[in-house]
Amino acid sequence: MDYRLYRDDDFTQLYNIELACFEPPFRFSRQTMRRLIADPDSATWIAEEQEQMAGFAILYWAQPPEQPLAYIQTLEVLPAHRSRGVGRELLRRVEESASSAGAHVIWLHVAESNAPAIRLYEAHGYSQQGREENFYAKGIPALLYAKPIEHSPTA
Ligand SMILES: CC(C)(COP(=O)(O)OP(=O)(O)OC[C@H]1O[C@@H](n2cnc3c(N)ncnc32)[C@H](O)[C@@H]1OP(=O)(O)O)[C@@H](O)C(=O)NCCC(=O)NCCS
């Protein structure tokens, strides 16, 4: 599996993964997805094998003076490529981007019913910080998870 940052001609393959991974109301529209990817304070990591995209992850960051933070907009792996460590490696890549952007903490929302994603996040140091009612739609809550980001002291 190869990992690299997003290129402009990736959108069709990337959105096909969104269609395969999420049903409404969890699915981003094309317009929202384009906006998330185009944000200058974001990084989109792609996993691909023989030029076929297998997964992607989008990270956003913001730098309020009190606590620079990052947020995982989404992390998605095609069913045929799951349980091979692709999700874990995409997570590692977005965490590196968060660290490079100066973030001190990385946040994400995950559906309460999404056991595989919750397992992945908890196995990699994320802990539940809260629960937001009606996050995805009326009556569909999200769990809020966070992980502190270590910054090695500069010599
Ligand atoms: C959540 C998701 C991204 C995980 O992706 P993934 O590529 O399957 O993740 P990984 O392979 O890194 O880890 C998943 C499992 O595979 C196992 N695994 C990792 N590498 C492995 C390997 N080389 N061989 C066998 N198993 C392996 C992990 O231990 C883990 O097992 P566990 O779930 O029993 O703990 C994927 O299920 C997905 O895309 N779901 C739909 C979209 C989604 O819900 N995204 C999250 C939004 S919040």
The ligand as a Tripos MOL2 file, in Angstrom:
@<TRIPOS>MOLECULE
LIG
   48    50     1     0     0
SMALL
NO_CHARGES

@<TRIPOS>ATOM
      1 C1        -12.8540    2.2900   10.7490 C.3       1 LIG1
      2 C2        -12.0290    1.8800    9.5250 C.3       1 LIG1
      3 C3        -11.4420    3.1400    8.9040 C.3       1 LIG1
      4 C4        -10.8950    0.9520    9.9700 C.3       1 LIG1
      5 O1        -10.0610    0.7130    8.8330 O.3       1 LIG1
      6 P1         -9.1430   -0.6030    8.7070 P.3       1 LIG1
      7 O2         -8.2280   -0.3570    7.5730 O.co2     1 LIG1
      8 O3         -9.9750   -1.8130    8.7130 O.co2     1 LIG1
      9 O4         -8.3380   -0.4810   10.0940 O.3       1 LIG1
     10 P2         -7.0950   -1.3860   10.5110 P.3       1 LIG1
     11 O5         -6.8930   -2.4990    9.5480 O.co2     1 LIG1
     12 O6         -5.9450   -0.4700   10.7770 O.co2     1 LIG1
     13 O7         -7.5740   -1.9440   11.8950 O.3       1 LIG1
     14 C5         -8.8020   -2.6700   11.9510 C.3       1 LIG1
     15 C6         -8.5490   -4.0570   12.5040 C.3       1 LIG1
     16 O8         -7.6420   -4.7590   11.6840 O.3       1 LIG1
     17 C7         -6.6190   -5.3530   12.5050 C.3       1 LIG1
     18 N1         -5.3930   -5.3620   11.7090 N.ar      1 LIG1
     19 C8         -4.5840   -4.3230   11.4870 C.ar      1 LIG1
     20 N2         -3.5510   -4.7100   10.7270 N.ar      1 LIG1
     21 C9         -3.7320   -6.0100   10.4460 C.ar      1 LIG1
     22 C10        -3.0280   -6.9600    9.7000 C.ar      1 LIG1
     23 N3         -1.8830   -6.6390    9.0910 N.pl3     1 LIG1
     24 N4         -3.5410   -8.1900    9.6010 N.ar      1 LIG1
     25 C11        -4.6980   -8.5120   10.2230 C.ar      1 LIG1
     26 N5         -5.4160   -7.6480   10.9480 N.ar      1 LIG1
     27 C12        -4.9310   -6.4240   11.0750 C.ar      1 LIG1
     28 C13        -6.5220   -4.4310   13.6690 C.3       1 LIG1
     29 O9         -5.9690   -5.0590   14.7950 O.3       1 LIG1
     30 C14        -7.9560   -4.0800   13.8580 C.3       1 LIG1
     31 O10        -8.5860   -5.1400   14.5250 O.3       1 LIG1
     32 P3         -9.7250   -4.8710   15.5860 P.3       1 LIG1
     33 O11       -10.7490   -3.9490   14.8990 O.co2     1 LIG1
     34 O12       -10.2440   -6.2080   15.8960 O.co2     1 LIG1
     35 O13        -9.0520   -4.1520   16.6990 O.co2     1 LIG1
     36 C15       -12.9090    1.0900    8.4950 C.3       1 LIG1
     37 O14       -13.6110    0.0880    9.1740 O.3       1 LIG1
     38 C16       -13.8840    1.9500    7.7220 C.2       1 LIG1
     39 O15       -13.5300    2.5800    6.7200 O.2       1 LIG1
     40 N6        -15.1550    1.9910    8.1570 N.am      1 LIG1
     41 C17       -16.1830    2.7630    7.4250 C.3       1 LIG1
     42 C18       -15.9410    4.2380    7.5290 C.3       1 LIG1
     43 C19       -15.9060    4.6960    8.9490 C.2       1 LIG1
     44 O16       -16.7650    4.3360    9.7280 O.2       1 LIG1
     45 N7        -14.9340    5.5380    9.2840 N.am      1 LIG1
     46 C20       -14.7850    6.1050   10.6150 C.3       1 LIG1
     47 C21       -15.4420    7.4300   10.6540 C.3       1 LIG1
     48 S1        -15.4200    8.0980   12.3050 S.3       1 LIG1
@<TRIPOS>BOND
     1     1     2 1
     2     2     3 1
     3     2     4 1
     4     2    36 1
     5     4     5 1
     6     5     6 1
     7     6     7 2
     8     6     8 1
     9     6     9 1
    10     9    10 1
    11    10    11 2
    12    10    12 1
    13    10    13 1
    14    13    14 1
    15    14    15 1
    16    15    16 1
    17    15    30 1
    18    16    17 1
    19    17    18 1
    20    17    28 1
    21    18    19 ar
    22    18    27 ar
    23    19    20 ar
    24    20    21 ar
    25    21    22 ar
    26    21    27 ar
    27    22    23 1
    28    22    24 ar
    29    24    25 ar
    30    25    26 ar
    31    26    27 ar
    32    28    29 1
    33    28    30 1
    34    30    31 1
    35    31    32 1
    36    32    33 2
    37    32    34 1
    38    32    35 1
    39    36    37 1
    40    36    38 1
    41    38    39 2
    42    38    40 1
    43    40    41 1
    44    41    42 1
    45    42    43 1
    46    43    44 2
    47    43    45 1
    48    45    46 1
    49    46    47 1
    50    47    48 1
@<TRIPOS>SUBSTRUCTURE
     1 LIG1         1 GROUP 0 **** ****
